[in-house]
Amino acid sequence: MIMGKTPEYTKRAIENYRAKKEYIQFSVDKGIKERMKNAGLSTADIRAWLLDELEKRENNAGELPF
């Protein structure tokens, strides 16, 4: 299959999408990815958990974490 060049409007759309996002990359110990898969967890689940946790901590900013 012969692929053509990516159209400029598609490149601009991708750039606009990426401009609205921040990317966080982190590593975990070997085996965690497989455990997540086996537990039925996705990166979207991790993202949702992180956002929920941030919201909880921001709402309890003056309280002790224990």
C-alpha positions, 0 to 999 in steps of 0.5 A, spaced: 500 500 500 502 506 498 501 512 502 501 519 500 504 525 504 499 527 510 495 533 508 497 540 512 490 541 515 491 534 518 498 536 521 495 543 524 489 539 527 494 534 530 498 540 533 492 544 535 490 538 539 497 537 542 497 544 544 491 543 549 494 537 552 500 536 557 504 529 557 506 525 563 511 520 562 513 515 568 515 508 569 513 502 574 516 496 576 516 490 571 510 486 571 505 492 573 503 493 566 501 486 566 497 486 572 493 492 570 491 488 564 489 482 568 485 487 573 482 490 567 485 497 568 486 501 562 490 508 562 484 511 562 482 508 568 489 511 571 487 518 568 480 518 572 483 515 578 489 521 578 484 526 577 479 524 582 485 524 587 487 531 585 480 533 586 480 530 593 487 533 595 485 540 593 478 540 596 482 538 603 488 542 602 488 544 609 487 537 612 492 532 614 492 526 609 491 521 615 
